[in-house]
C-alpha cells in the first residue's frame, strides 16, 4: 500500500473540516471530518473550505481523487440549523448556489474521482458522491436523498445528476419517497459501482480509480432513454398522478416542483439542469411547509434525545394479550427483548402470538433469522415471567379497580429495581398508584394503535415517580425505535386529551345527519392522516366510549349518544369488521356521497378548533413542559398535519386572535362546548414566540 502524507501545495491553507493526504502513487485522499461535531454535515464554512481546496487541486490535478469520511459515517447532509439561520437572513439562494458550485468543481476535475461511502450517506452526502465519477460502498452503507421529507428536494445537483445516472424511474422512486437504500440496493440500481466489506473500502476505492471502470451498457442506455423529451412528457404526468394519491399539492408542493423542474430542463446540459434545480429549491425553502417540516425534524431529534443510553431493561412481561398488549409484546420481541405475555385465558394469548407471527413475517425478511425473533416472545398463562422481568407493562381493560387488583398481585413478585407500568389511555395515575408500595418505580407507558406504525409513546409521570424511572423508560422507548414524550398524569394525558374533543364533535356532527365520509373528507383536506369517523372505528367504539367516560366529565363536554355506552357485540369497528362503517380487508367501505352534497361551511372549524382549543389548555395546564413538546406529541401521536408544524405552531401561523374569534363564533352558534379554554392569551401563541431551533 502506498504511503500517504500531507499534500505539498496545501500547507498555506488552514483546514478545519477536511484532511488532505497525497499518496506516493499520485492519488489525493480527501477526508471529511467536520470540526467539533460527531457527524459530518455541510454548513457554509464547510463548503467554502472545500471550494478553496478544490480550486487548489484543479491547479495541479492528482492522478485520482478519493473522497471519504474520517467519522463513523459518510455524511448526514446539510446542516439544517445553518439552513434555518440563512433562511431567516434571506440567504438560502447563496447557500444552494455555493453547494452547487463546489460539487460541480468535483464533477469537472480532469482526474478520476471516487466516493468511498460507509455508514449513513444522506442528502448532501449523496450529492457529493453523485458529483464523483465513481461510487463504492461498504456493505453497511445506507444511502438516501430524504429532502422531500423536509419540504424541498435535492438542491446541490442531486436531482440533476441522479436521473441520468440510474434512470428516471429509479431516481424518482428514491427522491419522491425519501427512501433510504442499502448498499446492495444502491448497487442494484446503479447508484454505486461496487459493494465491499467495510475493512476493504479504501483499498477497493483506490483500485477502482486505477481500473477506470466503464458502467454497463444497459445502465447507460436506461439513463439516456428515460430522460429524452418524449420520456419526460410520458413519465411526468404518471409521476404527478402517483404523488397526488398521497400528497396534495396545496400542502406538499415539493414533489410537484421536482417533477416539473426535471420535465422542463431534463434535456439541458448539467448547468441548465442545476440552474432549474436551484430556482425551484430556493422557492420551496421559503414556504411554510418547508419551514414547518424542518421544525418537525428538530422536534423528532429532541424526542430522540430524551432517552438515556441504557435502560437496564432486558426482559419484559406484558399482562393483557388484547390488541394493544399483544402488539406491544410482539414489537418488544422484534426489537430484541425477551418477552413473556400473560392473560387470563390461553385463547387470548394464542391470538396475540398468531398476530405476532404476522408481524415477524412482514418485518424479518431473512427466513433464517425469523425463528430466533419469534422465540423471544413466549406465552405465560401463569405469569411466571413477572419474577424475572425488568419491566412489567399492564395492558388490561380500562377499569381502575381491575388495574389496582392486578398491581397488588404483581408488585410483591417484582425484582427490587424492576419497573411497573400501565398502558392506560386516560386514567390519571393518581387514581392507580394509591396502594403501590414503590410508587417511584411506577409510571404510565402509553402506546398508540397500531403499535408497529405509530412512533410515539407517552411516558406518564406523577408526583412520586423517580426521575430515574423516566430516564430508563425513555431509553427503553429509544431501543424500540419509538419517540418518548414525558407528560403529566392528568386525565387523557396529552394526545387523547387533545384528540378527544375533535372525535366528540365528529360524532356529534354525524348524529346531526352529516355523512361520515363528508366529515372525514373535510379533516383529510385539512391535512389529517384519516378522518375522525374512520379513526373512531379504527381505535374501536368500545375504546372511544371508555375514554369518553373518563374524559368528558373532566373536560365538561357532552357525550353523543353513540359513545355513551359500549357498542353492541360485533360492532366495535375495524376489529369486528363493523362499526360506523363496514370494514373489508382492513379498509372501510364508505358510502358514496351524493354528487350535489355540500358539507356545512363551518364543518372544518367545528372539527379542528376543539382540538386546538384543548391544545391551548394543555399548554396552559403544564401537561407538557413546553409548546415544542406539545406539538411533537400531537404530530407523532395523532398524525396531525406535519406541514402545519403542530397545533401551537398552526395557531402562531394563523394568528391566535383569528382562531379565537372563530371559536367564539362557534360558541354563539352551537353552544358552550366551543367556549375558549384558558390559555389563549399566552405569549407562547404569538407568531414571534421563540420556537425550537
Residue, then its C-alpha position, 0 to 999 in steps of 0.5 A: x500500500x502506498x504511503x500517504x502524507x500531507x499534500x505539498x501545495x496545501x500547507x498555506x491553507x488552514x483546514x478545519x473540516x477536511x484532511x488532505x493526504x497525497x499518496x506516493x502513487x499520485x492519488x489525493x485522499x480527501x477526508x471529511x471530518x467536520x470540526x467539533x461535531x460527531x457527524x459530518x454535515x455541510x454548513x457554509x464554512x464547510x463548503x467554502x473550505x472545500x471550494x478553496x481546496x478544490x480550486x487548489x487541486x484543479x491547479x495541479x490535478x492528482x492522478x485520482x481523487x478519493x473522497x471519504x469520511x474520517x467519522x463513523x459515517x459518510x455524511x448526514x447532509x446539510x446542516x439544517x440549523x445553518x439552513x434555518x439561520x440563512x433562511x431567516x437572513x434571506x440567504x438560502x439562494x447563496x447557500x444552494x448556489x455555493x453547494x452547487x458550485x463546489x460539487x460541480x468543481x468535483x464533477x469537472x476535475x480532469x482526474x478520476x474521482x471516487x466516493x468511498x461511502x460507509x455508514x449513513x450517506x444522506x442528502x448532501x452526502x449523496x450529492x457529493x458522491x453523485x458529483x464523483x465519477x465513481x461510487x463504492x460502498x461498504x456493505x453497511x452503507x445506507x444511502x438516501x436523498x430524504x429532502x422531500x421529507x423536509x419540504x424541498x428536494x435535492x438542491x446541490x445537483x442531486x436531482x440533476x445528476x441522479x436521473x441520468x445516472x440510474x434512470x428516471x424511474x429509479x431516481x424518482x422512486x428514491x427522491x419522491x419517497x425519501x427512501x433510504x437504500x442499502x448498499x446492495x440496493x444502491x448497487x442494484x440500481x446503479x447508484x454505486x459501482x461496487x459493494x465491499x466489506x467495510x475493512x476493504x473500502x479504501x483499498x477497493x476505492x483506490x483500485x477502482x480509480x486505477x481500473x477506470x471502470x466503464x458502467x454497463x451498457x444497459x445502465x447507460x442506455x436506461x439513463x439516456x432513454x428515460x430522460x429524452x423529451x418524449x420520456x419526460x412528457x410520458x413519465x411526468x404526468x404518471x409521476x404527478x398522478x402517483x404523488x397526488x394519491x398521497x400528497x396534495x399539492x396545496x400542502x406538499x408542493x415539493x414533489x410537484x416542483x421536482x417533477x416539473x423542474x426535471x420535465x422542463x430542463x431534463x434535456x439541458x446540459x448539467x448547468x441548465x439542469x442545476x440552474x432549474x434545480x436551484x430556482x425551484x429549491x430556493x422557492x420551496x425553502x421559503x414556504x411554510x411547509x418547508x419551514x414547518x417540516x424542518x421544525x418537525x425534524x428538530x422536534x423528532x431529534x429532541x424526542x430522540x434525545x430524551x432517552x438515556x443510553x441504557x435502560x437496564x431493561x432486558x426482559x419484559x412481561x406484558x399482562x393483557x394479550x388484547x390488541x394493544x398488549x399483544x402488539x406491544x409484546x410482539x414489537x418488544x420481541x422484534x426489537x430484541x427483548x425477551x418477552x413473556x405475555x400473560x392473560x387470563x385465558x390461553x385463547x387470548x394469548x394464542x391470538x396475540x402470538x398468531x398476530x405476532x407471527x404476522x408481524x415477524x413475517x412482514x418485518x424479518x425478511x431473512x427466513x433464517x433469522x425469523x425463528x430466533x425473533x419469534x422465540x423471544x416472545x413466549x406465552x405465560x398463562x401463569x405469569x411466571x415471567x413477572x419474577x424475572x422481568x425488568x419491566x412489567x407493562x399492564x395492558x388490561x381493560x380500562x377499569x381502575x379497580x381491575x388495574x389496582x387488583x392486578x398491581x397488588x398481585x404483581x408488585x410483591x413478585x417484582x425484582x427490587x429495581x424492576x419497573x411497573x407500568x400501565x398502558x392506560x389511555x386516560x386514567x390519571x395515575x393518581x387514581x392507580x398508584x394509591x396502594x403501590x408500595x414503590x410508587x417511584x418505580x411506577x409510571x404510565x407507558x402509553x402506546x398508540x394503535x397500531x403499535x408497529x406504525x405509530x412512533x410515539x409513546x407517552x411516558x406518564x409521570x406523577x408526583x412520586x415517580x423517580x426521575x430515574x424511572x423516566x430516564x430508563x423508560x425513555x431509553x427503553x422507548x429509544x431501543x424500540x425505535x419509538x419517540x418518548x414524550x414525558x407528560x403529566x398524569x392528568x386525565x387523557x394525558x396529552x394526545x387523547x386529551x387533545x384528540x378527544x374533543x375533535x372525535x366528540x364533535x365528529x360524532x356529534x356532527x354525524x348524529x346531526x345527519x352529516x355523512x361520515x365520509x363528508x366529515x372525514x373528507x373535510x379533516x383529510x383536506x385539512x391535512x389529517x392522516x384519516x378522518x375522525x369517523x374512520x379513526x373512531x372505528x379504527x381505535x374501536x367504539x368500545x375504546x372511544x366510549x371508555x375514554x369518553x367516560x373518563x374524559x368528558x366529565x373532566x373536560x365538561x363536554x357532552x357525550x353523543x349518544x353513540x359513545x355513551x355506552x359500549x357498542x353492541x357485540x360485533x360492532x366495535x369497528x375495524x376489529x369486528x369488521x363493523x362499526x360506523x362503517x363496514x370494514x373489508x380487508x382492513x379498509x372501510x367501505x364508505x358510502x358514496x356521497x351524493x354528487x350535489x352534497x355540500x358539507x356545512x361551511x363551518x364543518x372544518x372549524x367545528x372539527x379542528x378548533x376543539x382540538x386546538x382549543x384543548x391544545x391551548x389548555x394543555x399548554x396552559x395546564x403544564x401537561x407538557x413542559x413546553x409548546x415544542x413538546x406539545x406539538x411533537x406529541x400531537x404530530x407523532x401521536x395523532x398524525x396531525x398535519x406535519x406541514x402545519x408544524x403542530x397545533x401551537x405552531x398552526x395557531x402562531x401561523x394563523x394568528x391566535x386572535x383569528x382562531x379565537x374569534x372563530x371559536x367564539x363564533x362557534x360558541x354563539x352558534x352551537x353552544x358552550x362546548x366551543x367556549x375558549x379554554x384558558x390559555x389563549x392569551x399566552x405569549x407562547x401563541x404569538x407568531x414571534x414566540x421563540x420556537x425550537x431551533 
